[in-house]
Amino acid sequence: MDDSHRAYGHVAAEVFPAALAAAENRKRGGRDLIVAMAAGYDVFGRIGRQVRRTQLDRGFDIKATVGTLGASVGAAVALG
């Protein structure tokens, strides 16, 4: 799960486990999981592009800060 994007970081490591657990909890299918993953990636990417430089300059790892937002959105979408 070590995908990477210059502006985003390693998105799947944060988003996938949360979305998968939520989808499994609600007995959602693969299509719903993909939609949840896409939503989590989208939020991670949009916010990540805006705050990456500031986060790094302050000593924060974008995966730890923005990753929680992407994971939360992915799980929320999977939960319906």
Z-matrix of the N, CA and C atoms (Angstrom, degrees):
N
C 1 1.440
C 2 1.520 1 110.96
N 3 1.305 2 117.20 1 31.01
C 4 1.455 3 120.10 2 -175.04
C 5 1.523 4 111.21 3 -101.98
N 6 1.332 5 116.22 4 50.83
C 7 1.451 6 119.20 5 174.20
C 8 1.527 7 108.35 6 -69.90
N 9 1.287 8 117.50 7 162.05
C 10 1.457 9 118.86 8 -177.25
C 11 1.517 10 110.44 9 -150.85
N 12 1.308 11 114.75 10 148.49
C 13 1.452 12 122.82 11 174.18
C 14 1.517 13 107.04 12 -141.83
N 15 1.298 14 117.50 13 137.50
C 16 1.461 15 121.89 14 -174.99
C 17 1.532 16 112.65 15 -54.11
N 18 1.306 17 117.77 16 -41.55
C 19 1.465 18 120.67 17 -178.09
C 20 1.520 19 112.59 18 -85.75
N 21 1.314 20 117.21 19 -22.77
C 22 1.458 21 119.86 20 -171.14
C 23 1.520 22 113.71 21 -99.98
N 24 1.305 23 117.12 22 -47.92
C 25 1.454 24 120.49 23 -169.88
C 26 1.516 25 109.08 24 108.93
N 27 1.307 26 116.13 25 -151.79
C 28 1.470 27 122.46 26 -179.00
C 29 1.526 28 108.41 27 -99.63
N 30 1.288 29 116.58 28 87.80
C 31 1.462 30 122.47 29 -168.42
C 32 1.525 31 113.03 30 -69.57
N 33 1.307 32 118.20 31 -48.14
C 34 1.466 33 120.66 32 -173.10
C 35 1.523 34 112.60 33 -61.21
N 36 1.315 35 117.65 34 -32.68
C 37 1.462 36 120.47 35 -179.19
C 38 1.523 37 111.74 36 -60.16
N 39 1.318 38 116.95 37 -28.54
C 40 1.461 39 120.38 38 178.80
C 41 1.519 40 112.04 39 -95.06
N 42 1.328 41 116.97 40 -44.98
C 43 1.461 42 121.15 41 -170.84
C 44 1.530 43 112.40 42 -79.20
N 45 1.312 44 117.57 43 -43.33
C 46 1.462 45 120.46 44 -171.94
C 47 1.532 46 114.12 45 -60.21
N 48 1.335 47 120.38 46 -49.82
C 49 1.472 48 118.56 47 -178.17
C 50 1.526 49 113.48 48 -59.69
N 51 1.315 50 117.12 49 -40.38
C 52 1.462 51 120.39 50 -179.21
C 53 1.528 52 111.11 51 -68.13
N 54 1.330 53 116.74 52 -45.38
C 55 1.460 54 120.00 53 179.95
C 56 1.526 55 111.12 54 -66.11
N 57 1.323 56 116.68 55 -40.48
C 58 1.461 57 120.44 56 179.85
C 59 1.526 58 111.21 57 -64.20
N 60 1.318 59 117.02 58 -45.15
C 61 1.466 60 120.40 59 179.89
C 62 1.525 61 111.11 60 -62.86
N 63 1.308 62 116.63 61 -42.59
C 64 1.464 63 120.12 62 179.98
C 65 1.528 64 111.24 63 -67.27
N 66 1.317 65 116.97 64 -42.86
C 67 1.466 66 120.75 65 178.71
C 68 1.522 67 110.53 66 -63.84
N 69 1.306 68 116.46 67 -41.17
C 70 1.464 69 120.67 68 178.72
C 71 1.530 70 110.50 69 -64.72
N 72 1.316 71 117.00 70 -40.57
C 73 1.460 72 121.99 71 179.48
C 74 1.528 73 111.56 72 -59.78
N 75 1.322 74 116.53 73 -38.75
C 76 1.471 75 121.31 74 -178.37
C 77 1.529 76 112.59 75 -95.64
N 78 1.339 77 115.54 76 7.37
C 79 1.468 78 121.26 77 179.91
C 80 1.531 79 112.28 78 55.13
N 81 1.313 80 115.64 79 43.79
C 82 1.466 81 122.37 80 178.08
C 83 1.527 82 109.37 81 -81.93
N 84 1.304 83 116.01 82 157.13
C 85 1.452 84 121.60 83 178.89
C 86 1.518 85 112.00 84 -88.15
N 87 1.320 86 114.78 85 179.79
C 88 1.457 87 121.18 86 -178.71
C 89 1.513 88 113.81 87 -61.94
N 90 1.323 89 116.56 88 -37.04
C 91 1.466 90 120.34 89 179.47
C 92 1.530 91 110.36 90 -62.33
N 93 1.338 92 116.72 91 -43.20
C 94 1.466 93 120.50 92 178.56
C 95 1.526 94 111.16 93 -64.79
N 96 1.327 95 116.28 94 -36.74
C 97 1.463 96 119.94 95 177.28
C 98 1.522 97 110.77 96 -64.53
N 99 1.317 98 117.15 97 -41.90
C 100 1.466 99 120.60 98 179.08
C 101 1.530 100 110.59 99 -63.36
N 102 1.310 101 117.08 100 -41.85
C 103 1.470 102 120.48 101 178.06
C 104 1.533 103 109.80 102 -62.74
N 105 1.320 104 116.92 103 -42.49
C 106 1.470 105 120.85 104 178.99
C 107 1.527 106 110.78 105 -64.04
N 108 1.329 107 116.64 106 -41.52
C 109 1.463 108 120.68 107 178.47
C 110 1.525 109 110.44 108 -63.44
N 111 1.320 110 116.83 109 -43.60
C 112 1.464 111 120.69 110 -179.99
C 113 1.523 112 110.52 111 -60.97
N 114 1.315 113 117.00 112 -41.25
C 115 1.467 114 120.34 113 178.74
C 116 1.523 115 110.64 114 -64.33
N 117 1.323 116 117.19 115 -43.71
C 118 1.459 117 120.78 116 178.64
C 119 1.522 118 112.34 117 -63.33
N 120 1.333 119 116.40 118 -42.77
C 121 1.466 120 120.90 119 176.74
C 122 1.525 121 110.76 120 -61.82
N 123 1.323 122 115.96 121 -42.76
C 124 1.458 123 120.45 122 -177.89
C 125 1.523 124 111.27 123 -61.36
N 126 1.316 125 116.39 124 -47.68
C 127 1.475 126 120.24 125 179.50
C 128 1.522 127 110.31 126 -64.34
N 129 1.324 128 116.68 127 -45.43
C 130 1.466 129 120.41 128 178.76
C 131 1.525 130 110.39 129 -56.85
N 132 1.323 131 116.07 130 -46.02
C 133 1.455 132 120.23 131 -177.09
C 134 1.514 133 113.62 132 -68.16
N 135 1.320 134 116.09 133 -44.86
C 136 1.470 135 119.43 134 -178.04
C 137 1.523 136 111.69 135 -64.71
N 138 1.310 137 116.35 136 -45.02
C 139 1.465 138 119.15 137 179.63
C 140 1.527 139 110.06 138 -73.55
N 141 1.324 140 116.05 139 -41.27
C 142 1.462 141 120.40 140 -178.62
C 143 1.516 142 113.63 141 -57.89
N 144 1.324 143 116.57 142 -41.71
C 145 1.469 144 119.99 143 178.66
C 146 1.521 145 111.80 144 -62.13
N 147 1.316 146 116.58 145 -32.57
C 148 1.459 147 120.40 146 -176.35
C 149 1.533 148 113.27 147 -80.86
N 150 1.309 149 117.33 148 -32.16
C 151 1.469 150 119.43 149 -171.91
C 152 1.529 151 114.31 150 -113.18
N 153 1.313 152 118.37 151 -3.85
C 154 1.470 153 121.24 152 -173.33
C 155 1.526 154 112.71 153 -52.91
N 156 1.302 155 117.38 154 -55.31
C 157 1.462 156 120.67 155 -175.86
C 158 1.523 157 110.98 156 -61.64
N 159 1.309 158 117.79 157 -45.41
C 160 1.462 159 121.86 158 179.93
C 161 1.524 160 110.74 159 -62.11
N 162 1.325 161 115.82 160 -42.99
C 163 1.465 162 120.17 161 179.38
C 164 1.525 163 110.83 162 -61.68
N 165 1.321 164 116.67 163 -47.88
C 166 1.462 165 120.51 164 -179.03
C 167 1.528 166 111.26 165 -63.81
N 168 1.327 167 116.79 166 -40.42
C 169 1.464 168 120.49 167 179.09
C 170 1.528 169 112.08 168 -62.35
N 171 1.306 170 116.40 169 -29.00
C 172 1.471 171 121.25 170 -180.00
C 173 1.522 172 112.96 171 -91.32
N 174 1.335 173 116.68 172 0.30
C 175 1.449 174 120.79 173 177.15
C 176 1.516 175 114.97 174 88.66
N 177 1.314 176 116.81 175 11.34
C 178 1.459 177 120.31 176 178.52
C 179 1.518 178 110.20 177 -93.59
N 180 1.305 179 115.50 178 148.80
C 181 1.457 180 121.17 179 174.87
C 182 1.520 181 107.79 180 -93.90
N 183 1.305 182 116.85 181 124.03
C 184 1.464 183 120.98 182 -175.62
C 185 1.526 184 111.62 183 -58.60
N 186 1.326 185 117.63 184 -30.06
C 187 1.459 186 119.85 185 179.81
C 188 1.518 187 111.06 186 -64.99
N 189 1.303 188 116.45 187 -35.04
C 190 1.462 189 120.17 188 -178.63
C 191 1.525 190 112.24 189 -77.37
N 192 1.304 191 117.28 190 -30.84
C 193 1.469 192 119.73 191 -177.25
C 194 1.523 193 111.65 192 -92.98
N 195 1.310 194 117.30 193 -57.98
C 196 1.459 195 121.09 194 -178.31
C 197 1.525 196 110.85 195 -76.27
N 198 1.309 197 116.71 196 -28.32
C 199 1.465 198 120.52 197 178.59
C 200 1.514 199 113.16 198 -58.95
N 201 1.322 200 116.93 199 -35.65
C 202 1.464 201 119.13 200 178.61
C 203 1.526 202 111.09 201 -66.17
N 204 1.313 203 116.92 202 -33.83
C 205 1.468 204 120.10 203 178.51
C 206 1.522 205 111.00 204 -70.14
N 207 1.324 206 116.25 205 -45.06
C 208 1.467 207 119.99 206 177.87
C 209 1.513 208 111.82 207 -62.33
N 210 1.329 209 116.38 208 -41.84
C 211 1.463 210 120.46 209 178.91
C 212 1.522 211 111.01 210 -64.89
N 213 1.316 212 116.30 211 -40.39
C 214 1.466 213 120.22 212 -179.89
C 215 1.523 214 111.16 213 -64.07
N 216 1.314 215 116.90 214 -43.17
C 217 1.467 216 120.31 215 179.53
C 218 1.528 217 110.14 216 -66.95
N 219 1.323 218 116.77 217 -44.25
C 220 1.470 219 119.59 218 178.33
C 221 1.523 220 111.75 219 -58.23
N 222 1.314 221 116.66 220 -44.27
C 223 1.472 222 120.63 221 178.95
C 224 1.519 223 110.77 222 -66.98
N 225 1.325 224 117.46 223 -42.29
C 226 1.463 225 120.87 224 -179.10
C 227 1.527 226 111.41 225 -61.94
N 228 1.320 227 116.74 226 -43.02
C 229 1.472 228 119.95 227 178.81
C 230 1.530 229 109.55 228 -65.29
N 231 1.319 230 117.46 229 -41.63
C 232 1.459 231 120.59 230 179.26
C 233 1.530 232 111.74 231 -63.70
N 234 1.325 233 116.51 232 -32.71
C 235 1.461 234 120.92 233 178.62
C 236 1.522 235 112.64 234 -76.64
N 237 1.329 236 115.22 235 -14.99
C 238 1.458 237 119.64 236 178.44
C 239 1.504 238 112.52 237 90.02
